[in-house]
Amino acid sequence: MIRVLALVEGPTERNFGQQMLAPHLGHRGIAFSPKVIGKPGHKGGARWEVAKREIVALLKQTPGFCTTMFDFYGMPPDWPGRKEAKQEGLARLDAALKIERSIESEIAAAMNAAPGEIPFFAYLSLHEFEALLFSDPTQLASVTMQPGDADKFAAVVGDCSGCENINDDPKTAPSKRLLQIAPRYKKTTDGPVAAQRIGLQTMRHNCPHFNAWLTRLESLGQR
């Protein structure tokens, strides 16, 4: 088995990793283990130095690969490539890709290696985990228990031209839009249930950046 440790944003991403990604990847010879960044009870928005320290520590103690699952939305400006991507006015996906490559370069430098020489690659969710849930408005509405929510969720996806294009403004990020439609939605409990009902295949079909990351993880089992 190839071991992969993932440093993730919070409990929702950890649960998603344990309940859905680990079984899926396990069938491909990959032992996937998510770890929440920071101390217990920590909430999103960790500073880069904290993330860098934990990623390097994982790489030093893990005979395998390391990756990440952090939100592009709300990412502090001290993360590598964050300011540059904003200054260059890059489109959302291009900005995320730039930051991912910058993260990989910084981690490689911290390990006294060149990018590509260490068993690490970064992934940023566009723009939050909740974007994946918008990939199936009907199943998401089944969790909020308001069938009429399905049309509202679908309208958000249509207005943004895709789940991963739902933007990162404090009022219009995926989680904020979800709560505006379904105020009783609970991230840590309803999120994993919705993800299970939607399934990875639908998420991958509607979220290309997520699909690219999962495809790369799957390829580790072919080594």
C-alpha positions, 0 to 999 in steps of 0.5 A: 500500500502507498501511504498518503497523508493529507493536511486538511482545512477542518473536520468536514474535510477530514470526515470527507477524506475518511468516509469517501476518499479513503475507501475509494483510494484503498481499492487502488492500493493507497492508504489515504489519511487526512489530518486537520491542521493545527490544534483540536478545535482550530478553525480555517484560515491557518497562517502559512508558517503553521501549514509549512511547519506541519507539511514538512513534519509530515514529510519527514515522518511519513514513508509515502506521499503528502498532499493538502486540501485547503480552501481557496476562499479566505486563505490568508495573504501570507500563503505563497503566491497569494498576493502575486495571483491577486496582483496579476488579476488571475482567473480563479483556477489560474490563481489556485494553480499558481498558489499550489505550485508556489506552495510546492516550491516553498516546501521543496526549498524547506526540504533542500530539494527542487520541486518535483523531487519530494513526495508532495503536491498541493491542492486547493478547493475552489473555493470551498468544500461546499462547492462539491455539494453543488454538483447535485442540487437535488441530492443536496436539497434532500439533505436540507429537506426542502425540495424547493431548494434544488432549483435554488442551488441549481440557479447558483451553479447556472449563474456562476457557470459551474460549481468551482466558479462559485466565488470567494466573496464573504457574502457569495462563497459556496458555504455562504450561498448554501446557508442563505438558501438553507439556514439550518444546514450544518457543515460538519454533519450535513456536509458529509451526508450530502457528499455520500448521497452525491457520490464521487463520480458526480463531483468529479464530472462537475468539478474539474479541479477536484477531479484532477487532484483525485486522478493524481492521487489514483495514479500513485497506486500505479507506481 
